[in-house]
Amino acid sequence: MRRAVRGAAVAAAAVVAFVAVAGGGCTVGPAAHRVEGEADPARPGPVPAPAPTPAPTPTRSVPAAHGSADVTVAVDLSHVLSDACCLAELPGGDLLVGTRDAGRVHRLDPYHPHTLTEVGVVWEVALDPANVLLALAVDPDQPGRIYAAYAQASSITVASHAYNPSAPPGQQLGVYPNAFLRDVPVDPDPDPDPGAEALAVLAFGPDGCLYVATGDAGRPALAWDRESTAGKILRLTPFGDVPADAPLPGSPVHALGLRQPTGLAWDDAGRLWVADSGGVGAVVVPGQAPVPVWGPGGGGDQGAGLVHAAGCLWLPGGEAAGGLWRVPLGAGPALASAPELVPVPVDLPDSAPEVFASVNSLWTVTAAGQLSRLALR
């Protein structure tokens, strides 16, 4: 029987937290052109960390007390994507859609869905029926590589794959991955606690770094162990190295103490927010543990995914609540007003990071292959 794994936790009372983003350390400029499968000896060396400067006080307009989410695109991809698990956006607006069990990746123009093109297969997923694709990401500054997180029997791996859109369909994804993060713990037997399933969230930040959020594998002590990659937000360069300005020198750990992270998002001030079902909401100081910000008392049931748009955080309401939770942000960690549940006429994911934002809109895909775009206000 297949071991149950998901790209994010089942619907639960989620934590919302923000992380002050340290400047510099990850933007490395154009990648060196290398033969597929070649090692990375020519990668740029570490850049000295800049002298710390006081963070500016963010200014923002106060979001309206009430919002809306209107469907502007609805596409049925069930005939080819019956096991969709994850989304990523390419420069130019095309989307990558991955399938959980087969590890197959397709590219499509969401406004012309008949242009669906098979990119290729994440072979590490396809080689073993127990392996599962968890998340995809694309560096907006270096779109020649696709990043994938996948679960194996007892661990999660994050790897980058060369991407050549000029190659024939089905052969555009390189077969020699650079697996730079291995052995992230998972619970091999998550029952009876379904929240202990394999988790991984991938996102590139405004500083050019790759952020990886992981679950605690059903072992809360690992989330507080600075030597473990479980229950963390990890911050890495696009090559998989530890940035020179890491809050814990030599360590990729950017935040710890997480249980079931389901999404990452940055607001207009560059602050990083995380949805996590391990508490009541938190502010995260780089290298330290969460501190409460918002949670069950203000929101209740949440699904998977987190985006920032129109001055608010948005996250699926979960199977029980439905709709989208809209969390208006104020100055600092304070909320401008109470969160509200905004109804939407489409299904939203409750068990995988299948949601991301693009210019005050939200794209989502369900496991059944229903792709939707919501305009957020």
C-alpha positions in Angstrom: 0.0 0.0 0.0 1.4 3.4 -1.0 2.7 5.4 1.9 0.6 8.5 2.2 2.6 11.7 1.5 1.5 15.2 0.6 3.0 18.4 -0.5 1.6 20.1 2.6 -0.5 19.3 5.6 -4.1 18.3 5.7 -6.5 21.1 6.7 -5.8 22.2 10.2 -5.6 25.3 12.4 -2.7 27.1 10.7 0.0 29.4 11.9 0.7 32.6 10.0 4.1 34.0 10.7 6.4 36.6 9.1 10.2 36.4 8.7 12.3 39.6 8.4 14.4 38.9 5.2 18.1 39.6 5.5 19.5 41.5 2.5 21.9 40.0 0.0 23.6 36.7 -0.1 21.7 34.8 -2.8 21.5 36.9 -6.0 24.4 35.5 -8.0 23.7 36.8 -11.6 23.5 34.7 -14.7 24.3 31.0 -14.2 27.3 29.6 -16.0 26.5 27.5 -19.0 27.3 23.9 -18.3 26.9 20.6 -20.0 24.0 18.7 -18.7 25.2 16.5 -15.8 28.4 18.4 -15.3 29.4 19.4 -11.7 29.4 22.9 -10.5 33.1 23.8 -9.8 32.7 27.2 -11.6 29.9 28.4 -9.4 30.4 31.8 -7.8 32.1 31.7 -4.4 30.4 33.1 -1.3 29.8 36.8 -1.4 30.8 38.6 1.9 27.8 39.5 3.9 27.0 43.3 3.8 27.2 45.3 6.9 23.8 45.1 8.7 21.6 48.2 8.3 18.5 49.0 10.2 15.4 47.7 8.5 13.2 50.5 7.2 9.8 50.9 8.8 7.4 49.6 6.2 4.6 51.9 5.0 1.4 50.5 3.6 -2.1 51.5 2.8 -4.6 49.8 5.0 -6.6 47.1 3.2 -10.3 47.5 2.9 -12.3 45.8 5.6 -13.9 43.3 3.2 -12.5 41.6 0.0 -13.6 39.4 -2.9 -12.2 36.6 -5.0 -13.6 36.4 -8.5 -12.9 33.6 -11.0 -11.4 34.9 -14.2 -10.0 31.6 -15.7 -11.3 28.1 -15.2 -9.7 25.2 -17.2 -10.5 21.5 -17.0 -7.2 19.5 -17.4 -8.5 16.3 -15.9 -8.1 14.4 -19.3 -4.3 14.7 -18.9 -3.7 15.8 -15.3 -5.8 13.6 -13.1 -3.1 13.6 -10.3 -2.0 17.2 -10.3 0.1 18.2 -7.3 2.0 21.4 -7.8 2.3 24.6 -9.8 5.2 27.0 -10.7 5.2 30.1 -12.9 7.7 30.7 -15.7 8.9 34.1 -16.7 6.3 35.3 -19.2 3.3 33.8 -17.4 3.2 30.2 -18.6 2.6 27.6 -15.8 4.3 24.3 -15.0 2.0 21.7 -13.6 3.4 18.5 -12.0 1.7 15.2 -11.2 2.2 13.6 -7.8 2.7 9.9 -8.6 4.2 9.9 -12.1 6.4 13.0 -11.6 5.4 14.2 -15.0 5.7 18.0 -15.7 3.6 19.9 -18.3 3.8 23.5 -19.5 0.8 25.4 -20.5 -0.4 28.9 -21.4 -3.3 29.1 -19.0 -5.2 31.5 -21.4 -4.8 29.0 -24.2 -4.9 25.6 -22.5 -4.8 23.7 -25.8 -1.1 24.6 -25.8 -0.3 22.0 -23.1 3.2 20.6 -23.7 4.9 17.8 -21.9 8.2 19.1 -20.4 9.5 15.8 -19.1 9.6 13.5 -16.1 11.3 13.9 -12.7 12.9 10.5 -13.0 13.6 10.2 -9.3 9.9 10.1 -8.8 9.1 7.8 -11.7 11.7 5.2 -10.8 9.9 4.0 -7.7 6.1 3.8 -7.2 6.6 4.8 -3.5 8.2 8.1 -4.5 6.0 11.2 -4.8 6.5 14.7 -6.2 5.8 17.4 -3.6 6.6 20.8 -5.1 8.0 22.7 -8.0 9.7 26.1 -8.3 11.4 28.2 -10.9 14.0 30.9 -10.2 12.6 34.0 -12.0 16.1 35.3 -12.6 17.5 31.9 -13.9 14.6 30.1 -15.7 17.0 27.5 -17.2 16.5 25.2 -14.2 13.4 23.7 -12.6 13.5 22.9 -8.9 11.6 19.9 -7.5 11.0 18.4 -4.1 10.1 14.8 -3.9 9.6 12.2 -1.1 11.2 8.8 -1.1 10.8 5.9 1.4 12.3 7.7 4.4 13.4 11.2 3.3 12.8 14.2 1.1 15.2 15.4 -1.6 15.3 18.8 -3.3 17.1 19.0 -6.7 17.4 21.2 -9.7 17.0 20.0 -13.2 18.2 21.7 -16.4 15.3 23.0 -18.5 15.6 23.5 -22.2 12.2 24.6 -23.8 13.8 24.3 -27.3 14.1 20.6 -26.9 11.4 18.2 -28.2 8.3 17.8 -26.0 8.9 15.3 -23.3 12.7 15.8 -23.5 13.0 19.4 -22.1 13.8 18.4 -18.5 17.3 17.2 -17.8 17.9 13.7 -16.5 21.0 14.5 -14.4 19.7 16.4 -11.4 21.7 18.4 -8.9 20.4 17.0 -5.7 21.7 19.6 -3.2 19.4 18.9 -0.3 19.0 15.3 0.8 17.8 13.2 3.8 15.1 15.6 5.0 13.3 13.4 7.5 9.8 12.1 7.0 7.8 9.7 9.1 7.8 6.3 7.2 4.6 5.3 9.1 2.5 8.5 9.5 -0.5 6.7 10.9 -2.3 7.4 13.2 -1.1 11.0 12.8 -1.8 12.1 9.2 -0.1 15.4 10.0 3.2 13.5 10.1 3.2 13.0 6.3 6.0 14.3 4.1 6.0 18.0 3.6 7.9 20.4 1.4 7.2 23.9 0.2 9.5 25.6 -2.3 9.6 29.4 -3.1 12.1 31.9 -4.4 12.3 35.1 -2.3 12.9 38.6 -3.4 16.5 38.2 -2.3 17.1 35.6 -5.0 17.3 32.7 -2.4 15.5 29.5 -2.5 13.3 28.9 0.6 12.4 25.3 1.6 9.8 24.7 4.3 9.7 21.3 5.9 7.5 19.5 8.4 8.7 17.9 11.7 8.1 14.3 10.5 5.9 13.6 13.4 8.8 14.2 15.8 8.5 17.7 17.4 12.0 17.5 18.9 13.5 17.6 15.4 11.9 21.0 14.7 14.0 22.5 17.6 17.2 20.6 16.7 19.4 23.1 14.8 21.3 20.2 13.2 18.1 18.7 11.7 16.5 19.9 8.5 13.0 18.8 9.7 10.5 21.5 10.9 12.4 24.3 9.4 12.5 27.1 6.8 15.8 26.5 5.0 17.4 29.3 2.9 19.8 28.4 0.1 21.4 29.9 -2.9 20.1 28.7 -6.3 23.1 26.4 -6.3 22.1 24.9 -3.0 24.8 26.6 -0.9 24.4 28.3 2.4 24.3 32.1 1.9 27.1 34.2 3.3 24.6 36.2 5.4 22.8 33.2 7.0 21.5 34.0 10.5 23.2 30.8 11.8 26.7 30.8 10.1 27.2 27.8 8.0 23.7 26.6 8.4 20.8 26.8 6.0 18.3 27.1 8.9 16.4 30.4 8.5 13.6 29.6 11.0 12.8 26.6 13.2 10.1 25.1 15.4 7.6 24.4 12.5 5.2 21.5 12.5 3.2 21.3 9.2 4.1 24.3 7.0 1.7 24.7 4.1 2.9 27.9 2.4 5.3 30.8 2.1 4.7 34.3 0.9 6.3 37.8 0.9 4.5 41.0 1.4 5.2 44.4 -0.3 7.7 45.3 2.4 9.8 42.1 1.7 8.7 40.3 4.9 8.3 36.5 4.7 5.2 34.9 6.0 4.6 31.2 6.6 1.4 29.3 7.2 2.0 26.5 9.7 -0.5 24.3 11.6 1.8 23.9 14.6 0.4 26.8 16.7 -1.6 30.0 16.8 0.3 32.1 14.4 3.8 33.6 14.6 6.3 36.2 13.8 9.6 34.6 12.9 13.0 36.3 13.5 15.7 34.8 11.2 17.4 31.9 12.9 14.9 31.8 15.8 11.5 30.2 16.6 8.0 31.5 15.8 6.2 34.0 18.0 2.3 34.2 17.8 0.7 36.5 15.3 -2.6 34.9 14.1 -4.1 31.5 14.3 -7.1 29.4 15.3 -8.8 32.2 17.3 -8.9 34.4 14.2 -9.3 31.9 11.4 -10.0 28.3 12.4 -9.7 25.7 9.7 -7.2 26.3 6.9 -6.1 24.4 3.8 -2.8 24.4 1.9 -1.0 27.3 0.3 -0.4 31.0 1.2 -0.2 34.0 -1.1 0.1 37.8 -0.6 -2.1 40.1 -2.7 -4.0 43.3 -2.3 -2.4 44.0 1.1 -3.6 40.8 2.5 -2.5 37.2 3.1 -4.8 34.7 1.4 -5.0 30.9 2.2 -7.6 28.2 1.4 -10.2 27.7 4.1 -9.8 24.0 4.2 -12.3 21.2 3.5 -14.6 22.1 6.4 -14.7 25.9 5.9 -14.3 26.2 2.1 -13.5 29.6 0.5 -10.4 31.7 1.1 -9.3 33.2 4.4 -8.3 36.9 3.8 -5.9 38.2 6.5 -5.5 42.0 6.2 -2.0 43.1 7.2 -1.3 46.3 9.1 2.0 47.8 10.2 4.5 45.3 11.7 3.0 42.0 12.8 -0.4 43.6 13.6 -3.5 42.9 11.5 -5.4 45.8 10.0 -8.7 44.0 10.8 -10.1 40.6 11.6 -9.6 37.8 9.1 -12.7 37.0 7.0 -13.7 33.9 5.0 -14.3 34.9 1.4 -16.5 32.6 -0.6 -15.3 31.3 -4.0 -17.2 29.2 -6.6 -14.4 26.7 -7.3 -12.7 23.9 -5.4 -9.5 24.8 -3.5 -6.8 22.4 -2.5 -6.6 21.2 1.1 -3.7 18.9 1.0 -0.9 20.2 -1.2 0.9 23.5 -2.0 -1.1 24.0 -5.2 -1.7 27.8 -4.7 0.5 30.8 -5.7 -0.1 34.4 -6.4 0.7 36.6 -9.5 0.0 40.3 -9.4 -3.1 40.4 -7.1 -4.4 37.1 -8.4 -4.2 33.5 -7.2 -3.7 30.4 -9.3 -4.8 27.0 -8.0 -5.0 23.5 -9.3 -6.7 20.6 -7.6 -5.7 16.9 -7.7 -8.5 16.3 -10.2 -6.9 18.7 -12.7 -9.1 21.8 -12.2 -7.1 24.9 -12.8 -8.5 28.3 -11.8 -7.4 31.9 -11.5 -9.0 34.2 -8.9 -8.7 38.0 -9.0 -8.2 39.1 -5.4 -9.4 42.4 -4.0 
